[in-house]
Amino acid sequence: MKLVFHSQPVKDIKKAVIFYRDVLGMEEAWREGDHTVALKTNADTQILLEDDNGEHEFGPGSVFLVDSVDKYFKENNRALSFVKEPCDIPPGRYAIFSDDSGNPIRIIDMSKRS
């Protein structure tokens, strides 16, 4: 697993981008539609702002890149508490499990990218 994003659910993407870009000085890395923006940090990890993913209930947390979300789920679904089973996202597949304290740990793969 490689840490690639810190997911930060926000209420208003436009206001959030202004804050993170103009106030905190982060540079936009990429966008996915009108509701997802990634921002560069001074590390390999990016800040991922999203305002429409329906996951505000999970709160902020880490996003780890894995080779295959489906394989990871299959190999670990008995040992881990998955709160969101694997599903499609634009670059690949995505799922969420919780640690023992209830903190979300998100995993993604880039299986749709060539």
C-alpha positions in Angstrom: 0.0 0.0 0.0 1.2 3.5 -0.9 -0.3 6.6 0.6 -1.4 8.8 -2.4 -4.1 11.1 -1.0 -5.5 12.7 2.1 -9.3 12.7 1.5 -10.9 15.9 2.7 -14.7 16.0 2.3 -15.9 19.6 1.9 -19.3 21.4 1.8 -18.5 23.7 -1.1 -15.8 22.8 -3.6 -15.4 26.3 -5.0 -14.8 27.8 -1.6 -12.5 25.0 -0.6 -10.3 25.3 -3.6 -10.0 29.1 -3.0 -9.0 28.4 0.6 -6.4 25.6 -0.1 -5.0 27.3 -3.3 -5.1 31.0 -2.5 -4.8 31.0 1.3 -2.7 27.9 1.9 -0.7 28.3 -1.3 -1.3 24.8 -2.7 -1.2 24.2 -6.5 -4.0 22.4 -8.3 -2.8 18.9 -9.5 -6.0 17.8 -11.4 -9.8 17.8 -11.4 -12.4 15.1 -12.0 -15.7 16.7 -13.0 -17.1 19.6 -11.0 -16.8 18.0 -7.6 -13.3 16.6 -7.1 -10.0 18.5 -7.1 -6.6 17.3 -6.1 -4.0 19.7 -4.7 -0.2 19.3 -4.6 1.6 19.3 -1.3 5.3 19.4 -0.6 5.2 15.5 -0.4 4.2 12.7 -2.7 0.7 12.8 -1.1 -2.0 15.1 -2.5 -5.0 16.7 -0.8 -8.2 15.4 -2.4 -11.2 17.7 -2.0 -14.6 16.3 -2.8 -18.1 17.7 -2.2 -20.4 15.2 -3.8 -19.2 11.7 -2.9 -21.8 11.1 -0.2 -19.0 10.2 2.2 -19.1 13.1 4.7 -20.2 10.5 7.3 -16.8 8.9 7.0 -14.9 12.1 7.5 -11.3 12.8 6.3 -8.7 10.1 6.0 -5.9 8.5 4.1 -6.2 7.0 0.6 -3.8 4.2 -0.3 -3.0 2.9 -3.7 -3.2 -0.9 -4.1 -2.6 -3.1 -7.1 -6.2 -4.4 -7.1 -9.0 -3.2 -4.8 -11.0 -6.4 -5.6 -8.1 -8.7 -4.8 -7.3 -6.7 -1.6 -11.0 -7.0 -0.6 -11.1 -10.7 -1.3 -8.0 -11.4 0.7 -8.9 -9.2 3.6 -12.6 -8.9 3.9 -12.8 -11.3 6.9 -10.0 -9.6 8.8 -11.0 -6.0 8.1 -14.3 -4.1 8.7 -15.3 -2.8 5.2 -17.8 0.0 5.4 -17.9 0.5 1.6 -17.4 -2.5 -0.6 -15.4 -2.2 -3.9 -17.1 0.1 -6.5 -16.1 1.8 -9.7 -14.6 5.3 -9.8 -13.3 7.1 -12.9 -9.7 5.8 -12.7 -10.4 2.3 -11.4 -11.9 0.7 -8.2 -12.4 2.0 -4.7 -13.3 0.7 -1.2 -13.2 1.8 2.5 -12.5 -0.1 5.6 -12.2 1.1 9.2 -9.5 0.6 11.8 -10.2 -0.5 15.3 -11.1 3.1 16.3 -13.5 3.6 13.4 -11.2 5.8 11.3 -11.7 5.3 7.5 -9.0 3.9 5.4 -9.6 4.2 1.7 -8.0 2.1 -1.0 -8.0 2.7 -4.7 -6.5 1.2 -7.8 -5.9 2.7 -11.2 -7.2 -0.3 -13.2 -9.0 1.9 -15.7 -5.9 3.9 -16.6 -3.7 2.6 -19.3 
